Amino acid sequence: MAYDEDLANRIREVLAGEQAVEGRAVDEKRMFGGLAFLVGGHMAVAASGRGGLMVRVPPEDTETLLAADHVSPMVMAGRETKGWLRVADDGVRTTRQLRTWVRRGVAHVTTLPPK
């Protein structure tokens, strides 16, 4: 399954309005069957090739955020990946929902050392 182009365009719109992104390079890269959005060289969010959104979060927040509606752990190679979540399509239907998750991903990667 290819990633959702509409979701990718909506992510672009949200990122364009984010002050935390100002002065940082925002790049797009096809990864894992989806389209990743990197801020300052770090992947913040992605339009997943399996539908919905992948978002990077502080690893220590993973368990708490899994309690949110439409959120599940990101599993790679059969293992849950702390610091990464999947948000189903229903969890990013509205601009407000999407903005919340994109901001969360951007906020986390802007705390990481530059690449």
Secondary structure, 3 states (H helix, E strand, C coil): CCCCHHHHHHHHHHHHCCHHHCCCCEEEEEECCEEEEEECCEEEEEECCCCCEEEECCHHHHHHHCCCCCEEEEEECCEEEEEEEEECHHHHCCHHHHHHHHHHHHHHHCCCCCC
